[in-house]
Amino acid sequence: MTEFVSDTKTILYSDSDVFRVLSDLRKLERVKDRIPGDKISEFSFDQDSVSFRVDPIGKVTFLVEEREPNKLVKFKSDKLPFNMFLWIQLVAKGEKDTRLRMTVRADLNPFIKGMVEKPMREVVDKISDALVQLPYDRL
């Protein structure tokens, strides 16, 4: 398994506000224009899934696999030629201080790994950066 891990990010909202938004993906529909479109495009959301296009990978869909209130949202890829898992981990450090770390694990063969490693690292960083900027108290 190849692992891509974001830096730990600080979100200035409570862990309950952050979890409420990230565990119901429909709330992200209202802020999809904040996600940089140079590498990620064609976003669509419902309560339990998110889909987007990543060049050169193509369309990626993640289904919510597990929710642990105020701590974790776990996703599994759907319809990719390899297994991919995504975790969004939350840790409360204070009333309005939540730490977020995003981890992607993918079962990549060496050929695919060479093609997608750099874009995947960029996607993990861009998505985690975008998640920090969300107005969690207004979603």
C-alpha positions in Angstrom: 0.0 0.0 0.0 1.2 3.5 -0.9 0.3 6.1 1.6 -0.1 9.9 1.1 -0.5 11.9 4.3 -1.3 15.6 4.5 0.4 17.9 7.0 -1.6 18.4 10.2 -3.8 21.4 9.7 -5.4 23.7 12.2 -9.1 24.5 11.8 -10.5 27.3 14.0 -13.8 25.6 14.6 -15.0 23.0 17.1 -14.5 19.4 16.3 -18.3 18.9 16.3 -18.8 21.6 13.7 -16.1 20.2 11.5 -17.4 16.7 11.8 -21.0 17.7 11.2 -20.0 19.2 7.8 -17.5 16.5 6.7 -19.7 13.6 7.6 -22.6 14.9 5.4 -21.0 15.6 2.1 -24.0 17.5 0.7 -22.8 20.4 2.8 -19.7 20.7 0.6 -21.8 21.4 -2.5 -22.1 25.0 -1.3 -18.3 25.5 -1.2 -17.1 23.5 -4.2 -16.0 26.7 -6.0 -13.3 27.1 -3.3 -11.5 23.9 -4.4 -8.8 24.7 -6.9 -9.9 23.5 -10.4 -6.4 23.1 -11.9 -6.0 19.5 -10.9 -9.5 18.6 -9.5 -12.7 19.2 -11.4 -16.3 17.9 -11.9 -17.2 17.6 -8.2 -20.5 16.0 -7.2 -21.7 15.1 -3.7 -24.5 13.4 -1.9 -24.7 12.5 1.8 -22.5 9.4 1.5 -20.3 10.0 -1.5 -18.1 12.4 -3.3 -16.9 12.2 -6.9 -14.4 14.3 -8.8 -12.0 14.1 -11.8 -8.2 14.1 -11.1 -5.9 14.3 -14.1 -4.3 11.9 -15.1 -6.3 9.4 -13.0 -9.8 10.2 -14.2 -13.0 10.1 -12.2 -12.6 9.1 -8.6 -15.6 8.3 -6.3 -15.3 7.8 -2.6 -18.1 6.3 -0.5 -18.3 6.9 3.3 -17.4 3.7 5.0 -17.3 4.7 8.6 -18.1 7.7 10.8 -16.8 8.1 14.3 -18.4 11.3 15.8 -16.0 14.2 16.0 -13.0 12.1 15.3 -13.0 10.3 11.9 -14.7 10.0 8.5 -13.4 7.0 6.5 -14.0 6.6 2.8 -13.4 3.8 0.3 -12.9 4.2 -3.5 -15.5 3.0 -5.9 -14.9 1.8 -9.5 -11.2 2.3 -9.6 -8.8 -0.3 -11.0 -7.2 -0.4 -7.6 -8.3 -0.1 -3.9 -8.0 3.3 -2.4 -9.0 4.5 1.1 -9.2 8.0 2.5 -9.3 9.0 6.2 -10.1 12.4 7.6 -8.9 12.4 11.2 -10.0 15.1 13.7 -8.5 15.9 17.1 -9.9 18.6 19.3 -7.2 20.7 20.9 -9.5 23.4 22.3 -13.0 24.7 22.0 -12.3 26.3 18.6 -9.1 24.4 17.7 -9.5 21.2 15.7 -6.5 19.5 14.0 -7.2 17.7 10.7 -5.0 15.2 9.0 -5.9 13.5 5.7 -4.5 10.1 4.8 -4.9 8.3 1.5 -3.8 4.7 1.1 -3.8 3.1 -2.3 -3.0 -0.4 -3.6 -0.9 0.7 -6.6 1.2 -1.4 -8.8 4.7 0.1 -9.7 3.5 1.3 -13.2 0.4 3.1 -11.9 2.3 4.4 -8.8 4.8 6.2 -11.1 2.0 7.9 -13.0 -0.2 9.0 -10.1 2.2 9.5 -7.1 2.9 13.2 -7.8 -0.7 14.2 -8.7 -2.0 12.3 -5.6 0.3 14.1 -3.3 -0.8 17.4 -4.8 -4.5 16.4 -4.5 -4.2 15.4 -0.8 -2.5 18.7 0.0 -5.0 20.8 -2.0 -8.0 19.1 -0.5 -6.7 19.4 3.1 -5.8 23.1 2.5 -9.4 23.7 1.1 -10.9 21.9 4.1 -9.1 24.3 6.5 -10.8 27.3 4.8 -14.4 26.2 5.0 -16.9 28.3 7.1 -18.0 25.3 9.2 -20.3 27.4 11.4 -22.3 28.5 8.3 -22.7 25.2 6.6 
